Amino acid sequence: MDMKQHAFTMKLKPGYAQEYKRRHDEIWPELVSLLTASGVSDYAIYLDEKSNTLFAVQKLAEDFDSSFLPNHPIVKKWWAYMADIMETNLDNSPVEGDLKEVFYLQ
């Protein structure tokens, strides 16, 4: 199956780096299963501690449906769980900024 790479930023509220890591160290198995079944793989999140900017990169299946996950109850529950430590939209989804690939070495 062909994959496409997706990179984006999110913003962590100041002082929550350890809590953010703890919550992801204990990520819900049902969320992991949902992401994997939806076509998300090789998902990594990095933190720039100076700016509290989170940088995420993931591989998405070619047939990945970007409208499916945001409407799923497990994802909505995760967003609500994370909303107190991240910058969010009104629906608790994280404020995201897409990143444009400018270099790739394979």
C-alpha positions as CSV (number, residue, x, y, z in Angstrom):
1,M,0.0,0.0,0.0
2,D,1.3,3.4,-1.0
3,M,1.8,5.9,1.8
4,K,1.9,9.7,1.9
5,Q,3.7,11.7,4.6
6,H,1.8,14.4,6.6
7,A,3.6,16.9,8.9
8,F,2.0,19.5,11.0
9,T,2.4,21.6,14.1
10,M,0.3,22.0,17.3
11,K,0.9,24.2,20.3
12,L,1.4,23.1,23.9
13,K,0.5,25.4,26.8
14,P,3.5,26.5,28.8
15,G,4.5,24.1,31.7
16,Y,2.8,21.0,30.3
17,A,5.6,19.2,28.5
18,Q,5.9,16.4,31.1
19,E,2.2,16.0,31.3
20,Y,1.9,15.8,27.5
21,K,4.5,13.1,27.4
22,R,2.9,11.2,30.3
23,R,-0.5,11.2,28.6
24,H,1.1,9.9,25.3
25,D,3.1,7.3,27.2
26,E,-0.2,6.0,28.4
27,I,-2.1,6.5,25.1
28,W,-5.3,4.5,25.0
29,P,-5.1,1.2,23.2
30,E,-8.4,1.8,21.5
31,L,-7.1,5.1,20.1
32,V,-4.0,3.4,18.8
33,S,-6.1,0.7,17.2
34,L,-8.4,3.3,15.6
35,L,-5.5,5.3,14.2
36,T,-3.8,2.2,12.7
37,A,-7.1,0.8,11.3
38,S,-7.7,4.3,9.7
39,G,-4.4,4.2,7.8
40,V,-2.1,6.2,10.2
41,S,1.4,4.8,10.8
42,D,4.9,5.9,11.7
43,Y,3.4,8.7,13.8
44,A,5.9,10.7,15.8
45,I,5.5,14.0,17.8
46,Y,8.4,16.2,18.7
47,L,8.5,19.2,21.1
48,D,10.4,22.4,20.7
49,E,10.7,23.3,24.3
50,K,11.6,27.0,23.6
51,S,8.4,27.7,21.8
52,N,6.1,24.9,23.1
53,T,5.5,24.0,19.5
54,L,4.7,20.4,18.8
55,F,5.9,19.0,15.4
56,A,4.1,15.9,14.3
57,V,4.8,13.6,11.3
58,Q,2.9,10.6,10.2
59,K,2.4,8.3,7.3
60,L,-1.1,8.1,5.9
61,A,-2.4,5.4,3.6
62,E,-3.2,6.6,0.1
63,D,-6.9,5.9,0.8
64,F,-6.9,7.7,4.1
65,D,-10.2,9.6,4.7
66,S,-9.3,12.8,6.6
67,S,-13.0,13.4,7.5
68,F,-13.3,10.1,9.4
69,L,-11.1,10.5,12.5
70,P,-12.3,14.0,13.6
71,N,-15.9,12.7,13.8
72,H,-15.1,9.5,15.7
73,P,-16.1,9.4,19.4
74,I,-12.7,8.1,20.6
75,V,-10.9,10.9,18.9
76,K,-13.4,13.5,20.3
77,K,-12.8,12.0,23.8
78,W,-9.0,12.2,23.4
79,W,-9.3,15.8,22.3
80,A,-11.4,16.7,25.4
81,Y,-8.8,14.9,27.5
82,M,-5.9,16.9,26.0
83,A,-7.7,20.3,25.8
84,D,-6.5,21.6,29.1
85,I,-2.9,21.4,28.1
86,M,-3.0,22.4,24.4
87,E,-4.2,25.3,22.3
88,T,-7.5,24.1,20.8
89,N,-10.4,25.0,18.6
90,L,-14.0,25.3,19.9
91,D,-14.6,21.6,19.3
92,N,-11.5,20.7,21.4
93,S,-9.5,19.7,18.3
94,P,-5.9,20.9,18.5
95,V,-5.0,24.0,16.6
96,E,-2.9,22.6,13.7
97,G,-0.7,24.2,11.1
98,D,0.2,22.1,8.0
99,L,3.8,22.0,7.1
100,K,5.1,22.0,3.5
101,E,7.8,19.6,2.7
102,V,10.9,21.4,1.3
103,F,13.5,18.6,1.4
104,Y,13.4,14.8,1.6
105,L,16.4,12.5,1.5
106,Q,15.5,8.9,0.9
